[in-house]
Amino acid sequence: MIFFGLTNSLAMFQAIINNIMRDLINIEKVVFFIDDILVGTDMKEGHNEVVEEVLKKTEKNYLYMKLEKYV
């Protein structure tokens, strides 16, 4: 979803991600930096739920990730 022709397309994409994920950024330890997603939790038990919430939000907003890039 990079907007070709814009000189600030990365900044625009970052703003869109921040808007979509704002509730996770403020409450959980989730950091989004351009095309990187970092999820940190205090305990193992809640980590999978936070990751699942991130994945649900990306799918709901038609954002996709390549699994082979992250494994």
C-alpha positions as a Python dict, from the first residue, in 0.01 Angstrom:
ca = {
    (1, 'M'): (0, 0, 0),
    (2, 'I'): (283, 240, -78),
    (3, 'F'): (150, 544, -258),
    (4, 'F'): (370, 592, -562),
    (5, 'G'): (429, 951, -662),
    (6, 'L'): (425, 1084, -307),
    (7, 'T'): (756, 1211, -177),
    (8, 'N'): (652, 1117, 176),
    (9, 'S'): (497, 777, 104),
    (10, 'L'): (679, 602, 391),
    (11, 'A'): (562, 867, 637),
    (12, 'M'): (209, 834, 502),
    (13, 'F'): (219, 455, 538),
    (14, 'Q'): (349, 491, 896),
    (15, 'A'): (63, 729, 977),
    (16, 'I'): (-192, 481, 839),
    (17, 'I'): (-43, 193, 1043),
    (18, 'N'): (-38, 408, 1357),
    (19, 'N'): (-403, 499, 1301),
    (20, 'I'): (-512, 138, 1247),
    (21, 'M'): (-318, 3, 1544),
    (22, 'R'): (-352, 297, 1785),
    (23, 'D'): (-530, 101, 2058),
    (24, 'L'): (-257, -166, 2059),
    (25, 'I'): (22, 92, 2059),
    (26, 'N'): (-119, 272, 2362),
    (27, 'I'): (-216, -33, 2572),
    (28, 'E'): (15, -319, 2472),
    (29, 'K'): (387, -321, 2406),
    (30, 'V'): (353, -320, 2028),
    (31, 'V'): (579, -109, 1808),
    (32, 'F'): (526, -50, 1437),
    (33, 'F'): (810, 96, 1235),
    (34, 'I'): (737, 112, 864),
    (35, 'D'): (730, -260, 773),
    (36, 'D'): (845, -403, 1106),
    (37, 'I'): (617, -514, 1388),
    (38, 'L'): (761, -576, 1733),
    (39, 'V'): (541, -737, 1998),
    (40, 'G'): (663, -748, 2355),
    (41, 'T'): (470, -871, 2656),
    (42, 'D'): (555, -907, 3023),
    (43, 'M'): (445, -1270, 3039),
    (44, 'K'): (435, -1557, 2790),
    (45, 'E'): (66, -1620, 2849),
    (46, 'G'): (-59, -1298, 2689),
    (47, 'H'): (182, -1284, 2398),
    (48, 'N'): (-14, -1503, 2156),
    (49, 'E'): (-332, -1304, 2215),
    (50, 'V'): (-159, -977, 2131),
    (51, 'V'): (-5, -1124, 1815),
    (52, 'E'): (-348, -1260, 1718),
    (53, 'E'): (-503, -914, 1765),
    (54, 'V'): (-236, -758, 1543),
    (55, 'L'): (-302, -1018, 1273),
    (56, 'K'): (-679, -965, 1293),
    (57, 'K'): (-638, -589, 1254),
    (58, 'T'): (-407, -627, 955),
    (59, 'E'): (-648, -865, 784),
    (60, 'K'): (-948, -644, 859),
    (61, 'N'): (-771, -348, 696),
    (62, 'Y'): (-650, -547, 391),
    (63, 'L'): (-283, -540, 494),
    (64, 'Y'): (-89, -857, 427),
    (65, 'M'): (246, -999, 535),
    (66, 'K'): (474, -1250, 371),
    (67, 'L'): (532, -1527, 623),
    (68, 'E'): (860, -1636, 468),
    (69, 'K'): (1001, -1287, 531),
    (70, 'Y'): (947, -1318, 905),
    (71, 'V'): (1036, -1681, 974),
}
